[in-house]
Amino acid sequence: MSKNKIILFDLDGTLIESTDAIISTFLHTFKELDFDFKYSIDDIKSLIGYPLDIMYKELGVEDEKVWEFVNSYKNRYRVISKEQTTLLENALEAVQLASQIGRVSVVTTKTRMYTMPLLEHFGIAHFFEIVTGRENVENPKPHPEPILITLEQMNYNKDLHDVWMIGDTKLDLIAANAANVNSIGLLCGYGEELELREYTNFIQKDAFSAINFLKNLKNQN
């Protein structure tokens, strides 16, 4: 019996291009809270994929002030996220094809509260069974909890389902390995190829290429 595919997508850098929205929001919070930001834009980019509190700590914000910055970020991001975010090239086609060859969900470190309006804005929310965001778990990626909790809600059965986590950073791949599921690293986002190859045997240029790869796997079963 052929296994049924479950396909889990990361969001930022995998399906959506949100760099401008994220960077501008960080800079806004630094200005709003009168923070002397000593790092570079590239330093912010290198942390995308981690939870906001960890990002702020890595960028020099003191522990006791981190949540003030996170709240400032969320207030600003809610206002500008749609206008400063786009779907990555072929992302729509990737999600459409994925829904034809398997069951599809999103596993992201972005909060679900801000993820759902974006997915609806781009007209792709209906493709996903489950959308697991930061507030739905205690431990975000690279911990396996976001993947495991999503699979539990999808009534995952290891004897029936072939699971693939698709993402652009090592956090996605480490989480997949820890959850004992397959993974594909993408080159269209924030991760570097050499780093991604440390954690997966499968690398594709973007989400659509990854889904085509899985479609061909299905045809070979």
N, C-alpha and C positions, 0 to 999 in steps of 0.2 A: 504493500500500500504506500503510495506516494505521500510524503509529509505535506501538510498545509503550511504555507509560509506566513510568518508574522514579521512584518517590516516596521522597525522603529526608527523614526527620523529625529535627529537633533534639529535645531531650528536656526540659530544664528550661524551664518557661514556655511550652512548646509542647504537650507531652503530660502532663506532671506538674506539680503544685504542690508545690514543695520549698522554698519561701522559709523557712518556720519551721525546717526541718531545717538549712538552710545558715546562717541567722543564728545559731541557738542553738549550732551547732558552732563558728562563728567566735568567739563570745563565750566559749565554753568554753575554746578554745585560748588566748585572751588571758589568762584567769584562771589556767589551768594553768601557763602560761609567764611569768606575772607581767609582762605587757606593758601599758604605759600607753596604752590605746586612746583617741586624742584625736578620733576622727571620730564620725559618727553611723550609725545603722542604715541610713538612706537611702544613705549612702556605700557601705556593703557591697552593698546591693541594686543600686546603679548599676553594679557591677562583675560581677554574676552573668552567667556566659557566658564570661568569661575563665578561663584556667587558674589554679589555686589560687596558684601561686608569684607570678604577676603581680598577683593580687588582694592578696596580703599585702604585696608591695612598695608598691603604690599606697596601702595603708592604713598605711604608715609602718614596716614591719618592715625591718630592715637586711638587705642581700643575703646576708651570711654566715649569717644565722639563719633565712632563709626556709624551708629544707627541714625544719628542726626543727618549724616551725609546720605545714607541710604534713603531716608524719607524724603530728603530734598531731591534726590535723583528720581524717585518714583513720581513725585508731584510734577516734575518737569517732563519726564519721559512720556507721561500720559498725554501731555499736550502736543508734543512734537513727533511722536513715534510714527504715526501713519504717513505724514508728509515727508519724513526723512528716511523711510524704509521702502525697499523695493523687493520684489521676488527676484531671486537669482535666475540667470538664463537657464531655460529648460526645466525649472523647478516645477512649474505647473504640469508639464508633460510627465515629469518624473512621478509626481503624486498620482496623476491619472493612471499611468501604467501600473504603478505599485498596487493600486486598488483593484486592478484587473487580475493580478497574479497572486495576491495575498490579502491579508488583513493588515490594516495600517494604523499606527498610532504615533504620537509625538512624545519624546522624552527630552525636556529642556530644563536648563537652569534658570531661564527667564521665568518670572512668575506667571502662573496661568491667567491671572487677572489682566495682564497686559498681552499675553499670547493670544487669547481668544479673539479680542477685537481685531488684531492683525490678521489672523487666519480668516476671519469673516470679511475683513476689508479686501483681502486678495481673492475671496471666493473659493477657498479650499477647505474651510472648516469641516464641511460635510463628509470629506473623505476619511476623517480620522475617528476611530472608535473611542480612543482615550487620549486625553492631553494631560500629561503629568508635568506639573511645574514645580518651582522651588517651594511653594507653600504646601505642597502635597506630600513632602517627605521631610524626614528629620536630617538625613544625610544626603547631600546632592552628589552628582558625579564629581570625582571618579569612583565614589562608593557605588556598589551595585544596587542599592535600594531603589532608585528611581526606575530602573529596568525591571526589577523583581516585582515591585508594586504594580507596575503597568501590566506585566504578564499575568499576575494574579487576577487583576480585573478583567483580563481577556480570557480567563479560564484556560490558561496555558497547560498543556499536557506534553511532557517531553517525548512521549512516544508518538504523538500525533503531529507535533508542530516543529518546524524548522525556523529558528529565530535569527534575524539579522538586525544588528544595530548599525545604522549608517550615520557617520558624523565626521566633522572636519578637524577635530582636535584629539590629542592623546587622552583627554578626559573621557570621551565617548568610548574609546577603544579599551582603556583600562577598566572602565565600568562593565563593558561587555565581557571581557575576559573573567572578571570577578564573578559575573552572573552566569558564566559558563554558556554564553551564546556566541554566535558568529558575529563578525564585524567587518565593515568596509570603511577604510579611511578615504576621505575626499580631499582633493587638492584645490578646491574652489574657495576655501575659507581661510582660517587663521593658522592651521597647523603646517609645519614643514614636512616634506616627504620623508626625509631621513628619520625624523622623530616618529612619524606615524608608522613607519615600517618596523619600528621596534616592538610594536604591539599588535600588528595584524599582517597577514600574508596577502591581503587583498587591498589594492589601492586603485581608485578610479578618479577621473578628472572632476566629475560632478555627480549630482544625485541621479540624473537621467542615465548616465553611463553605468552607474551602480545598479540601477533597476534593470537595465538591459542585460547586464551580467547575470543577475538573478533570474531573469526570464529565460535566458539560454540554459542556465542550470536546471530550471524546471523542465525544459524541453528534453534534457538529457536523462531525466529521472525515468 
